[in-house]
Every structure is written in structure tokens, then in C-alpha cells.
């Protein structure tokens, strides 16, 4: 019995070991000749699909910005792709969009059938001031860090044939188009909810247009004047000393612009409602003051920023 058991054990053990060794040899053969080439082919195919998808996006962006020169177009495509890839940017932008949607939804609770022309004007300018505040917030948060976000590679831009003025115009165009459309949509929808007159809608639209130009130019210029190429987080750049100066100047500009437009409008409304005296000279003075303020907010920061960059060594 013992001899039989011993011979059976050796037989089964040998069969088990030989089967395991044969299985290992077969697995090694398939791994060398089939698995690795198949895995590499799958990885190449996956990368080709990703590259093809990226190529489609790149070609679409190049077509979208086809009206611009090639050097400016390359920067526009780069900034558009970096904005989408950076969670710090698009997540904050999404939060702001949600807050705007909440604001527009809450406007339904404000009485829209206000017969008093004076109170209609007051509500319109409160809404106009809020739209300006939105533009100021967006400009400080997204436009001011735009130059600094170039990082240490900014020296390569300075050493390239691309001038700083073209870089400014690239940042300006991209931010102006996005923020102007967003602010105008908010202003038009809110005026529609509040049942404002056509004159107030046009006045608000013109004011938003001027604010968009001045605020974007102001923040790009100050971003050039107070760059921080060492910091990669746009939120920290916006909350720096230069960002605080930009925020204060932006809010001050919005307040001054709203007051310049609101004072003659209020005076004219009082003239229609209560018969108070009103002269067309007040409108001319307001237009002149508006042009001076917007010209200063647009040109002075840009001039200071370009001069500072010209003197900076890289």
C-alpha cells in the first residue's frame, strides 16, 4: 500500500509540475509574440484617436480665428485651450455663471409693472451698476492674470517677432468678446424681466459696450504693469497687490461711469415727471465726461504697462 501510494504521489506531482511548467512556457510564448505587440498596437491606436480628436479641435479653432494674423491666431488658440484645460479657470467661470443665473431668476420677484417713470429709471441703473460690477469682477479675475500666466516663457515671446502690442491685442480681443457678450446677455435679459423701456435698454447696452472696452484694457494694462511670472495660480495673481489695485480702480471706474450716465438721465426723468428744468447741455457734458473717463481708463494703463515691459530685462 505504501509503495503504491508513493508511486501515485510521484506520478501526480510530476504531472502537476510538468503541466505548470508547460503552462508557463505557453504563457511566455503568447506574452512575447502576441500580448506585447497587441498591447503596443492598442496604445498606438488609442494615441492616434486622441491625436485625431485634438487635431479636429485644433483645426476648428484655427478656422474660428482665421480672420487674425497667424501669430495672433496661434496665441488665441493656445489661450483658448489652456483655459479649458485649467480647472482653476473654468470652474470659477462656471460658478460665476451659476450666480448670474440665480440673479436673473430672482429678478422675477421684483414688481415689473411699476408705473412711476422715476422708479423705473432707478431700478434700471441699479441693474446697470450690477452688470458693471460683473464685468469688473470677471476682468480682475480672468483678464488681469492673463499676462502673468505666460510664466517664465514670457521671455521667448519678448524675443520673438511678436510685439507686446500684438500680445495685448490678443488678450484684449479674447476677453472683450467673451465678457461683452456675457454682460450684454445679462443686461438684456434682466431689462426684459424688469419690463424696461427701449431707451433704457439701448442706454444700458451702450454703457456695457464702453465698460467692456475700458475694463478689459484697464486690467490687461495693469497686468502688464504688475506682472508675476513666478506664480502659476491665477487666483493668487488676482489677489496680489497689483490685483487689489486693479480691483479698486475697476470698481471706481464702474461707479464713475454709472454716475455720469445716471445723473443726466435722472434729471431728464424728473423733467418729464415733475417739470423740473433740464438743458441739453447736460447731455453734452455727460457725453464729454464719459469719453474722457473711458479714454483715460483705456489708454493710461496700457501706456504705463507697455513702457514698463519695454524697460524690463528678461
Backbone torsions as a table, in degrees:
resi	resn	phi	psi	omega
1	UNK	NA	-41.9	-178.5
2	UNK	-67.6	-39.2	-179.5
3	UNK	-66.1	-39.0	178.3
4	UNK	-65.0	-41.6	179.6
5	UNK	-65.6	-39.0	-179.2
6	UNK	-67.2	-42.5	179.5
7	UNK	-67.4	-37.0	176.8
8	UNK	-66.1	-40.2	179.7
9	UNK	-63.4	-43.1	178.5
10	UNK	-64.1	-37.8	-179.6
11	UNK	-64.5	-48.6	-178.1
12	UNK	-68.4	-37.6	178.2
13	UNK	-64.7	-42.6	178.5
14	UNK	-64.1	-41.1	178.3
15	UNK	-63.6	-40.4	179.6
16	UNK	-65.1	-45.4	-179.1
17	UNK	-67.1	-42.4	-179.8
18	UNK	-66.1	-38.2	177.9
19	UNK	-65.5	-41.7	178.7
20	UNK	-64.7	-41.8	179.4
21	UNK	-65.5	-41.4	178.2
22	UNK	-64.2	-40.9	177.8
23	UNK	-63.2	-38.9	178.1
24	UNK	-65.4	-40.1	178.4
25	UNK	-64.7	-42.1	178.8
26	UNK	-64.8	-42.7	179.1
27	UNK	-63.1	-40.7	178.5
28	UNK	-64.4	-39.5	179.1
29	UNK	-62.4	-48.3	-179.6
30	UNK	-66.3	-36.4	179.7
31	UNK	-65.1	-40.0	-178.5
32	UNK	-73.8	-40.9	-170.4
33	UNK	-100.5	-18.0	-177.1
34	UNK	-122.9	-49.7	-172.6
35	UNK	-66.3	-50.7	-176.6
36	UNK	-63.3	-48.4	176.7
37	UNK	-60.7	-37.5	179.0
38	UNK	-65.8	-41.3	179.1
39	UNK	-63.5	-44.7	179.2
40	UNK	-64.3	-39.2	178.5
41	UNK	-65.0	-39.2	178.5
42	UNK	-65.4	-40.3	178.7
43	UNK	-65.3	-41.1	178.4
44	UNK	-64.3	-41.6	179.1
45	UNK	-64.4	-40.6	178.6
46	UNK	-64.2	-43.3	179.7
47	UNK	-66.2	-33.8	177.3
48	UNK	-65.9	-39.4	178.1
49	UNK	-64.2	-43.9	178.2
50	UNK	-62.9	-44.1	179.8
51	UNK	-63.8	-38.2	178.6
52	UNK	-65.2	-40.7	178.7
53	UNK	-64.0	-43.6	178.5
54	UNK	-65.3	-36.5	179.3
55	UNK	-64.4	-37.8	178.2
56	UNK	-64.3	-43.7	178.8
57	UNK	-63.9	-44.0	179.3
58	UNK	-61.2	-45.3	-179.1
59	UNK	-64.7	-36.6	178.4
60	UNK	-65.9	-42.7	179.1
61	UNK	-66.0	-39.5	178.6
62	UNK	-64.8	-36.8	175.9
63	UNK	-68.8	-37.9	-178.0
64	UNK	-64.9	-37.0	-179.1
65	UNK	-101.8	27.5	-173.4
66	UNK	-67.2	-18.1	-178.7
67	UNK	-75.9	-12.4	-176.9
68	UNK	-95.7	159.0	174.1
69	UNK	-60.1	158.0	-173.3
70	UNK	-62.1	-38.1	-178.8
71	UNK	-68.3	-42.8	177.0
72	UNK	-67.7	-37.7	179.9
73	UNK	-63.3	-38.8	178.6
74	UNK	-62.2	-40.4	177.7
75	UNK	-68.1	-38.8	178.1
76	UNK	-62.4	-42.8	178.1
77	UNK	-64.9	-43.0	-179.9
78	UNK	-61.6	-48.4	-178.4
79	UNK	-65.4	-36.8	178.2
80	UNK	-63.6	-43.1	-179.5
81	UNK	-71.0	-38.1	178.5
82	UNK	-65.7	-36.1	178.7
83	UNK	-62.7	-42.1	-179.2
84	UNK	-70.0	-34.9	-176.9
85	UNK	-76.9	-23.8	-175.0
86	UNK	-89.1	112.0	179.5
87	UNK	-63.4	-30.2	179.1
88	UNK	-63.0	-27.5	-177.5
89	UNK	-85.5	-59.7	-173.0
90	UNK	-72.4	-26.7	177.8
91	UNK	-67.9	-42.9	177.1
92	UNK	-66.1	-38.8	177.4
93	UNK	-63.2	-39.5	177.9
94	UNK	-65.1	-38.8	177.6
95	UNK	-62.2	-42.9	178.9
96	UNK	-64.3	-37.9	177.4
97	UNK	-63.9	-39.3	177.8
98	UNK	-64.4	-41.8	178.4
99	UNK	-63.2	-38.4	176.7
100	UNK	-64.8	-39.8	177.6
101	UNK	-63.4	-39.2	177.2
102	UNK	-64.8	-40.5	178.6
103	UNK	-61.7	-46.4	179.6
104	UNK	-64.8	-36.6	178.9
105	UNK	-66.8	-35.8	-179.0
106	UNK	-74.3	-17.2	178.0
107	UNK	-65.6	-17.9	179.2
108	UNK	-64.1	-23.2	-177.1
109	UNK	-86.6	-4.9	175.8
110	UNK	-86.3	131.1	179.9
111	UNK	-58.0	124.3	-177.9
112	UNK	-91.1	-22.1	-178.0
113	UNK	-95.8	67.2	177.6
114	UNK	-95.9	118.3	-175.8
115	UNK	-78.6	-28.4	-178.3
116	UNK	-68.4	119.1	178.9
117	UNK	-63.4	-33.6	-179.4
118	UNK	-65.1	-45.7	-179.8
119	UNK	-70.6	-31.3	173.5
120	UNK	-61.1	-41.0	178.8
121	UNK	-65.8	-42.2	179.6
122	UNK	-61.6	-46.7	179.7
123	UNK	-63.2	-39.3	179.2
124	UNK	-61.2	-42.4	-177.3
125	UNK	-77.6	-26.3	170.9
126	UNK	-64.5	-43.5	176.8
127	UNK	-65.7	-39.1	177.1
128	UNK	-63.2	-42.4	177.9
129	UNK	-63.6	-38.2	177.7
130	UNK	-64.9	-40.3	177.0
131	UNK	-62.1	-40.0	175.5
132	UNK	-64.1	-38.3	176.8
133	UNK	-63.5	-38.3	176.4
134	UNK	-60.3	-47.3	179.5
135	UNK	-61.0	-42.4	179.6
136	UNK	-62.6	-43.6	179.9
137	UNK	-63.3	-47.1	179.5
138	UNK	-62.9	-39.8	-177.9
139	UNK	-66.5	-44.7	-179.8
140	UNK	-66.5	-40.3	-175.1
141	UNK	-75.3	-37.4	-172.6
142	UNK	-112.7	-31.6	-175.5
143	UNK	-87.1	-44.2	-178.1
144	UNK	-57.0	-43.2	-179.5
145	UNK	-77.0	-1.6	-170.7
146	UNK	-60.3	-44.4	179.9
147	UNK	-68.5	-44.8	-178.8
148	UNK	-63.9	-27.9	-179.3
149	UNK	-68.8	-12.1	173.3
150	UNK	-65.6	-23.3	174.6
151	UNK	68.7	-153.6	-177.0
152	UNK	-70.8	-12.2	177.4
153	UNK	-79.5	1.8	-179.8
154	UNK	-62.8	-29.2	179.8
155	UNK	-63.5	-31.3	179.0
156	UNK	-69.0	-32.5	175.7
157	UNK	-68.3	-41.0	179.6
158	UNK	-65.7	-31.4	-179.6
159	UNK	-88.2	-4.4	179.3
160	UNK	-89.0	168.8	176.9
161	UNK	-64.8	-14.0	179.5
162	UNK	-71.1	124.2	-179.3
163	UNK	-81.6	161.5	178.5
164	UNK	-65.8	-32.3	178.5
165	UNK	-63.0	-39.8	176.9
166	UNK	-65.7	-38.1	176.9
167	UNK	-62.4	-41.4	177.0
168	UNK	-60.9	-46.9	-178.2
169	UNK	-64.5	-33.5	177.3
170	UNK	-65.1	-47.1	177.6
171	UNK	-64.2	-39.7	-177.8
172	UNK	-64.6	-48.7	-175.5
173	UNK	-62.0	-46.9	-176.9
174	UNK	-62.4	-45.9	-178.6
175	UNK	-71.6	-40.7	-177.3
176	UNK	-61.8	-46.7	-177.2
177	UNK	-62.1	-46.7	-176.8
178	UNK	-66.4	-50.2	-173.9
179	UNK	-74.1	-33.9	177.6
180	UNK	-64.1	-46.1	179.1
181	UNK	-62.2	-43.9	-179.0
182	UNK	-62.9	-47.1	-178.9
183	UNK	-66.5	-38.9	178.6
184	UNK	-65.8	-40.0	178.0
185	UNK	-62.3	-44.4	178.7
186	UNK	-62.7	-43.7	-178.3
187	UNK	-65.3	-44.5	-178.2
188	UNK	-66.6	-44.9	179.9
189	UNK	-63.7	-44.1	-179.5
190	UNK	-65.5	-39.9	176.6
191	UNK	-64.9	-35.3	176.5
192	UNK	-66.8	-40.6	178.1
193	UNK	-64.8	-37.6	-179.2
194	UNK	-83.3	0.2	178.3
195	UNK	56.1	49.4	179.7
196	UNK	-81.8	160.5	-178.8
197	UNK	-72.5	161.8	178.9
198	UNK	-62.3	-34.9	178.6
199	UNK	-62.9	-41.8	179.9
200	UNK	-69.3	-34.7	177.3
201	UNK	-63.9	-43.9	178.7
202	UNK	-65.8	-43.2	179.8
203	UNK	-62.0	-42.2	178.0
204	UNK	-65.3	-40.9	-179.8
205	UNK	-63.2	-42.8	178.1
206	UNK	-64.8	-42.7	178.5
207	UNK	-62.3	-41.2	178.0
208	UNK	-64.2	-38.5	178.5
209	UNK	-61.6	-47.6	179.3
210	UNK	-65.1	-41.2	178.3
211	UNK	-62.9	-39.3	-179.5
212	UNK	-61.4	-45.5	179.1
213	UNK	-62.1	-50.0	-173.7
214	UNK	-69.8	-43.2	-177.0
215	UNK	-68.7	-40.5	177.8
216	UNK	-65.7	-45.0	178.1
217	UNK	-63.5	-41.5	179.1
218	UNK	-59.5	-46.2	-176.3
219	UNK	-76.3	-32.8	174.3
220	UNK	-67.1	-43.7	178.9
221	UNK	-62.0	-44.9	178.2
222	UNK	-70.0	-30.2	174.5
223	UNK	-65.5	-33.7	173.9
224	UNK	-73.5	-35.7	-177.6
225	UNK	-71.8	-36.3	-179.1
226	UNK	-122.1	66.4	-178.2
227	UNK	-78.9	155.5	174.7
228	UNK	-138.1	88.1	-174.5
229	UNK	-80.6	-5.6	179.6
230	UNK	-86.1	-25.3	-175.7
231	UNK	-91.7	134.1	-179.5
232	UNK	-102.0	-15.0	-178.4
233	UNK	-88.4	116.3	-178.0
234	UNK	-64.6	-27.9	179.2
235	UNK	-67.5	-39.6	177.5
236	UNK	-68.9	-35.6	177.0
237	UNK	-64.1	-43.4	-179.5
238	UNK	-67.8	-26.6	-179.8
239	UNK	-95.3	9.7	178.1
240	UNK	-76.5	-179.0	179.6
241	UNK	-60.3	-45.1	177.0
242	UNK	-63.6	-36.0	177.4
243	UNK	-65.6	-37.3	177.4
244	UNK	-65.4	-41.2	176.7
245	UNK	-61.5	-43.4	179.2
246	UNK	-62.8	-40.4	179.7
247	UNK	-65.3	-44.4	-179.7
248	UNK	-64.1	-44.2	179.5
249	UNK	-66.1	-37.0	179.1
250	UNK	-64.7	-45.8	179.2
251	UNK	-66.3	-38.2	177.5
252	UNK	-63.7	-42.2	178.3
253	UNK	-62.5	-43.7	179.2
254	UNK	-60.9	-44.2	179.2
255	UNK	-61.9	-44.1	179.9
256	UNK	-64.8	-43.9	-179.7
257	UNK	-62.7	-43.8	178.9
258	UNK	-62.4	-41.3	-179.6
259	UNK	-66.4	-40.6	-179.6
260	UNK	-61.7	-40.6	180.0
261	UNK	-78.8	-34.6	-173.4
262	UNK	-73.4	-37.9	-174.5
263	UNK	-61.1	-53.6	178.9
264	UNK	-66.4	-31.6	177.3
265	UNK	-65.6	-43.0	177.5
266	UNK	-64.0	-41.3	179.1
267	UNK	-63.5	-40.7	179.4
268	UNK	-68.3	-38.7	177.2
269	UNK	-64.6	-40.4	176.7
270	UNK	-64.7	-34.1	177.1
271	UNK	-64.0	-42.0	179.5
272	UNK	-73.2	-32.7	-174.7
273	UNK	-86.4	-47.9	-173.0
274	UNK	-111.6	-4.0	-179.7
275	UNK	79.0	20.9	178.1
276	UNK	-67.3	157.1	-179.5
277	UNK	-69.5	142.8	179.3
278	UNK	-151.4	135.7	-179.1
279	UNK	-119.7	144.9	178.1
280	UNK	-66.3	-16.9	177.3
281	UNK	-62.6	-32.4	179.2
282	UNK	-61.7	-36.5	177.7
283	UNK	-67.7	-42.0	178.5
284	UNK	-63.5	-40.7	178.0
285	UNK	-63.4	-42.4	179.9
286	UNK	-64.4	-41.7	179.0
287	UNK	-64.4	-42.7	178.7
288	UNK	-62.7	-45.4	179.1
289	UNK	-63.4	-37.7	179.6
290	UNK	-65.3	-41.3	178.3
291	UNK	-65.9	-40.6	179.8
292	UNK	-64.9	-47.2	-178.4
293	UNK	-63.7	-44.9	-179.7
294	UNK	-68.8	-37.2	176.1
295	UNK	-63.1	-42.5	178.8
296	UNK	-66.3	-43.6	-179.4
297	UNK	-67.2	-25.4	-178.7
298	UNK	-87.8	-45.2	-169.3
299	UNK	-90.0	-39.8	-174.5
300	UNK	-63.1	-51.7	178.6
301	UNK	-61.0	-37.3	178.8
302	UNK	-63.6	-44.9	-179.8
303	UNK	-63.0	-45.2	179.3
304	UNK	-63.3	-41.6	-179.4
305	UNK	-66.1	-44.0	179.7
306	UNK	-65.2	-38.8	177.1
307	UNK	-65.4	-38.8	179.7
308	UNK	-66.3	-40.7	178.8
309	UNK	-67.8	-36.7	179.7
310	UNK	-63.9	-31.8	179.8
311	UNK	-87.6	-10.6	-175.8
312	UNK	-80.2	139.3	178.7
313	UNK	-100.8	136.3	-179.0
314	UNK	-118.4	NA	NA
